[in-house]
């Protein structure tokens, strides 16, 4: 994890799945022990670019969700363009 300083906020950059697992374990153990979470901690997780397979699955999911929407979404009280 690399650390950056930004207006008094400690930013921790996590670049590996193991780093995310350690962070989650630490947060959970602090919670279970009744300890307060550290204030002003910011965690940034750098994700790898999606694989072609994942990108294709996302496109298909978006296409399917568009087909499921009613033609006149205003009838349900919301406008997607807003």
HELIX and SHEET records of a PDB file:
HELIX    1   1 UNK A   17  UNK A   32  1                                  16    
HELIX    2   2 UNK A   52  UNK A   68  1                                  17    
HELIX    3   3 UNK A   73  UNK A   76  5                                   4    
SHEET    1   A 3 UNK A   2  UNK A   6  0                                        
SHEET    2   A 3 UNK A   9  UNK A  14 -1                                        
SHEET    3   A 3 UNK A  41  UNK A  45  1                                        
END                                                                             
